[in-house]
Amino acid sequence: NLPGGSGVSLLRNFRARGGATPVLMITANGTIDEKEEGFRAGSDDYLTKPFNLRELSVRVEALLRRPSAYVGSILQAGALK
């Protein structure tokens, strides 16, 4: 529910352009179909709202333990960077 598009389409575009930065989707969309769509779009993790801040923290720590593949480019979709 991002302004100007969906997070899934933004993520697909990012991955299609070679984006390798770990992505944790935080969303209110919690059905198994929506989660599957997020993972298939390239999400590394998926957290539904409402969530516990401690859970968010440990999920981010887990993603940061993975080897770095950060490319350093900025993905822009309209006014969203």
C-alpha positions in Angstrom: 0.0 0.0 0.0 2.8 2.4 -0.9 2.0 5.7 -2.6 2.2 5.2 -6.4 2.4 1.4 -6.3 2.8 -1.8 -4.3 5.7 -3.0 -2.4 5.7 -6.3 -4.3 6.0 -4.5 -7.7 8.7 -2.2 -6.3 10.6 -5.3 -5.0 10.3 -7.1 -8.3 11.7 -4.1 -10.1 14.5 -3.8 -7.7 15.5 -7.5 -8.1 15.1 -7.3 -11.9 17.6 -4.5 -11.9 20.1 -6.6 -10.0 19.3 -5.4 -6.5 20.8 -7.8 -3.9 20.2 -5.9 -0.7 18.4 -8.0 1.9 14.7 -7.0 2.1 12.3 -7.5 5.0 8.8 -6.8 4.0 6.6 -5.2 6.7 3.0 -5.3 5.7 -0.6 -5.7 6.9 -1.1 -8.3 4.1 -0.9 -11.5 6.0 -2.6 -14.3 4.0 -0.5 -17.2 2.8 -1.1 -16.1 -0.8 0.2 -12.6 0.0 3.2 -13.9 1.8 4.0 -16.3 -1.0 3.8 -13.4 -3.5 6.2 -11.3 -1.4 8.7 -14.2 -1.1 8.4 -15.0 -4.8 9.0 -11.3 -5.6 12.4 -11.5 -3.8 11.7 -10.8 -0.2 14.2 -12.3 2.3 11.8 -12.1 5.2 8.2 -11.1 5.7 6.7 -9.6 8.9 3.0 -8.8 9.3 1.5 -5.9 11.3 1.0 -5.6 14.1 4.4 -6.9 15.2 6.6 -6.9 18.3 9.6 -4.6 18.1 11.8 -7.3 19.6 10.8 -9.7 16.8 11.6 -7.0 14.2 15.0 -6.4 15.8 16.0 -10.1 15.8 14.8 -10.5 12.2 17.0 -7.5 11.1 19.9 -8.9 13.0 19.5 -12.3 11.2 19.5 -10.5 7.8 22.6 -8.6 8.7 24.4 -11.8 9.6 24.2 -12.9 6.0 27.2 -12.1 3.7 27.0 -8.6 2.2 26.0 -8.3 -1.4 25.1 -4.6 -1.3 25.5 -2.9 -4.7 25.1 0.7 -3.5 22.7 2.0 -6.2 19.5 3.9 -5.5 16.3 2.5 -6.9 13.7 5.2 -7.7 10.1 4.7 -8.6 8.5 8.1 -9.1 9.2 10.3 -6.1 10.0 7.2 -3.9 13.6 6.4 -3.4 
